Amino acid sequence: MKEYTKLLCDITKPGRTGYRLPPDELKDMEVEKGIPAGMLRQDEPALPEVSEVDVIRHFVNLSQKNFAIDKGFYPLGSCTMKYNPKINEDMAALAGFANLHPYQPEETVQGALQLMYELDEMLAEITGMERVTLQPAAGAHGEMTGLMIMKAYHESRDDHKRTKIIVPDSAHGTNPSSAQVVGFDVVEIKSDKSGNVDIESLKAALSDEVAGLMLTNPSTLGLYEENIQEVARLVHEAGGLLYYDGANANAILGISRPGDMGFDVVHLNLHKTMTTPHGGGGPGSGPVGVKKHLVPFLPAPMIEKKGDTYYLDEDRPQSIGRIRAFYGNFGINVRAYTYMKTMGAEGLKKVSQMAVLNANYLMHHLKNYYRLPIDRVCKHEFVLAGLGKKELEVNTMDVAKRLLDYGFHPPTVYFPLIVPEALMIEPTETESLETLDAFIEAMAAISKEADENPELLKSAPHVTPVRRLDEVKAARQPVLKCAMPEGPQ
Amino acid sequence: MFPYIPHTEEDVKYMLDTLGMKELEELFADIPKEVRLGRELNLEAPKSELEVQRLMNGLANKNKPTGELLSFLGAGAYDHYIPTVVKHITGRSEFYTAYTPYQAEISQGTLQAIFEFQTMIANLTGMDLSNASMYDGSTATAEAAAMAGDATRRKEILISETVHPETRQVLNTYAHFNGLKVETVPAAAGVTDLEKLKTMISKETAGVILQTPNFFGIIEEVEEVEKMIHEVKGLLIMNVDPISLGILKAPGDLGADIVVGEGHAMGNPMSYGGPYLGFMAATTKLMRKMPGRIAGQTTDIEGKTGYVLTLQTREQHIRREKATSNICSNQALNALAALVYMSVLGKKGIQEVARQSYKKAHHALTEIEKVTGFKRTFDKPFFKEFAVQVPTSPAAVNEALLKEGILGGYELGKHYQDQSNSLLFCVTEKRTLDDIQRLVKGLEVAKA
């Protein structure tokens, strides 16, 4: 079948239309009269003119060029690409949720407020925190919010010296940049040989200038931080706070809570742990939970309850302020709430158990074909250091690209930065034994191909809609839009 | 059993055997006892799909959504028509269950959609280029301020009091932490006070942020501001309603350097305030200062056209501790909805939506003044929103309207003390003349 390669810029044709509005009931009114001449649009906006059929075919064809969870296994480490339950979508689309205006009187949105209040409670229980704000739109937004809260806390104690945030060398790239945009200086510390925070390195970095430490647990290596109590004690003794990056929370639900580990601030990614869809890169939701001493600093508004009535509390004098308009990605939070009600306490614990079982099963088999730098029980994901055959010219990128030919989404590659040729694999709990075995088989076959026919890997992928793309050209001669042809006026 | 977890008891046993383990517990042996939960989570028991549906329907039914209520509420969230096509595209799981297009070869659908979104936002705003979208209009505005600070190496941002109050609050929160100095330019008679602005602008000003139509619905006169800010080599940042650009001059033609705005009204439901999408467009000069993702066109090894995320040196995951923004995702699915909206409505539709909204809003104000005797708060050119002074308390008027099944206006006194007797109404193309009559009648009732 001939491949679809058109842009809307190509298929637009003057005179076509994809919509029809009710007739203009005010034909005689002249719009031009009411607008200052200098503010009137002179040209027609260069948007396409296409029929509804054109639009549907165009986007259905585009969609078919995507890989997605609903098509197959997507073991993208750190991203928790688990199945997105369909009921979540239907519930968020209920008119009683989707058609609410954010400024409606509280008496007309009691169901929405109750949902948000209860989601706050449920997330607080899971993380071991006091309260949770649902406002942050994404994980990075949550990080920023949490760091602002930490800064506000220190400032409220007239402690203005604390300008530094400690981040381990295995951290997500957003951690240092979030610290940076909130006005902190970043101090990087090392990981030890077994993937834990290097305690000596931490001790050396701690001082009365440190506002706190950002940590994921399990770490980006997929390993539980065995020294967590010692780490928490040291940071707290130095007057700092502990920030938990919830990217890896899928490993610990109902098993170990950040609050009990000693963390003061947590963000979760509902688009990872709570099955809300990734949407091709958003919208997500990155709620932030805090312990009691930090509650006053949470962004305004919070949802509160008086008797049986829920309301928005804007009166929060110590709050960091507002971090986005309205109340967060409500539609996403409805999906997460639906999921948590479906799973309950028992289901969420099983999620983590099966996620960890799947990861260990894969690791056990794949270490026969790939280099495993740290061999200990992993949590929900693990990191391989490529093929580990130095004499070969084949690298991790080649392995990833070859996996595309086998119909799998590749793992996260070249991250974390501390592992050379990293392949970060997170199977999640929604994958069956049969899927895992098929993946192992493909990874084994690729390892064999690397020995016997390396060119096959280096020139991969072979069967995708496009092959390896020239990224240097894209950056050097940026083409960021197409030209819409000018039709007759 | 759970429908999203495929493991049979046998599977679990087999996998544990393979690992040389007897119990699942052994997988967690590395977690110190002291930090184990040691009890079940205090959440409810699992629920079947039918039970969950019942529960969720119950919650949804406690709300009174627009549709059930006749809405004349705007103030940053708008009840515009959403073509049916939109949800059929965004509901395709090839789009919504994919992640960030890190593997470009199998993400061409998402990448081309971003490229086309950029094209249409650039064309609508009259700017050289656009990014792939941001969290919402308010954060896009705060990011634009940081970008202006970075591009000019200055710290001062001036923002008009007529910009959405929540956008100003967000900017102030961001600025408190990132070191920008924000000053508010007062409003006079519903528009930015240009005399005051003249005294505030200086060679230290990184950028001026104007919203048009502004929070009161009024079309600001931008030309004067453009001259003032460019004279001191600062940047003009415009926050616009994309729908208004069907009839209002493109910001690019007004000399804007950065254009941002809330894009939800293009194909995304109001959904109690989110998820929405912010958009950001700029001049070529600022291309490498732009935060967020950008898709670019290129070719593959066989010369075939394809798309990749590009200009990545700007992105947080490369610059790490030199970052001026930490945004790494975009609102891809909301941007897709906006793209489908812009495709379906197209060149003519966006104009017709804008014209009908404009006309109906003006008709509504005329009728309100004629029938109720209430007066407009500001006598200035407006788009689809207008403020009206009411003789009793605005809250009481809204309560009376609600009894008639009408969602009334936004109470301006919440954020503007000198407008405490005004309501801000919004009329979109979705309202009919009969709807407007209902509002007018409702106001008559409220008066008494």
Interface residues (C-beta under 8 A of the other chain):
Chain A: T5 L7 L8 C9 T12 R16 T17 G18 Y19 L21 P22 D24 E25 L26 M29 V31 G34 I35 P36 G38 M39 L40 R41 Q42 D43 E44 P45 A46 L47 P48 E49 V50 E52 V55 I56 H58 F59 V60 L62 S63 Q64 K65 N66 F67 A68 I69 D70 K71 Y74 L76 C79 M81 K82 Y83 N84 P85 I87 E89 M91 A92 A93 L94 A95 G96 F97 A98 N99 L100 H101 P102 Y103 Q104 P105 T108 V109 Q110 G111 A112 Q114 L115 M122 E125 I126 A137 A138 G139 A140 H141 E143 M144 M148 K151 G173 T174 P176 S177 S178 A179 Q180 V181 V182 G183 V186 L223 Y224 E226 I228 Q229 L253 G254 I255 S256 R257 D260 M261 G262 T275 P277 H278 G279 G280 G281 G282 P283 G284 S285 P299 I320 G321 R322 I323 R324 A325 F326 Y327 G328 N329 F330 G331 I332 V334 T338 M340 K341 T342 M343 G344 A345 E346 G347 L348 K349 K350 V351 Q353 M354 V356 L357 N358 N360 Y361 H364 R376 V377 A400 K401 L404 H409 P410 T412 E429 T430 E431 S432 L433 S459 P461 T464 P465 V466 R467 R468 L469 D470 E471 K473 A474 A475 P478 V479 L480 K481 C482 M484
Chain B: F2 P3 Y4 I5 P6 H7 D11 V12 Y14 M15 L16 T18 L19 L24 E26 L27 F28 A29 D30 I31 P32 E34 V35 R36 L37 E40 L41 N42 L43 E44 A45 P46 K47 E49 V52 Q53 L55 M56 N57 G58 L59 A60 N61 K62 N63 K64 P65 T66 G67 E68 L69 S71 L73 A75 G76 A77 D79 Y81 P83 V85 K87 H88 I89 G91 R92 S93 E94 F95 Y96 T97 A98 Y99 T100 P101 Y102 Q103 A104 E105 I106 S107 Q108 G109 T110 Q112 A113 F115 E116 Q118 T119 M120 A122 N123 L124 L129 S130 A132 S133 Y135 D136 G137 S138 T139 A146 H164 E166 T167 Q169 V170 N172 T173 Y174 H176 F177 N178 G179 T212 I219 E221 V222 E223 L245 G246 I247 L248 K249 A250 D253 E262 P269 M270 S271 Y272 G273 G274 P275 Y276 L277 M287 R293 I294 A295 G296 Q297 T298 T299 D300 I301 E302 K304 T305 G306 Y307 V308 T310 L311 Q312 T313 Q316 H317 I318 R319 R320 E321 K322 A323 T324 S325 N326 I327 C328 S329 N330 Q331 A332 L333 N334 L336 V340 M342 S343 V344 L345 G346 K347 K348 G349 I350 Q351 E352 V353 R355 Q356 Y358 K359 K360 H362 H363 P381 N398 L402 L407 Y410 E429 T432 L433
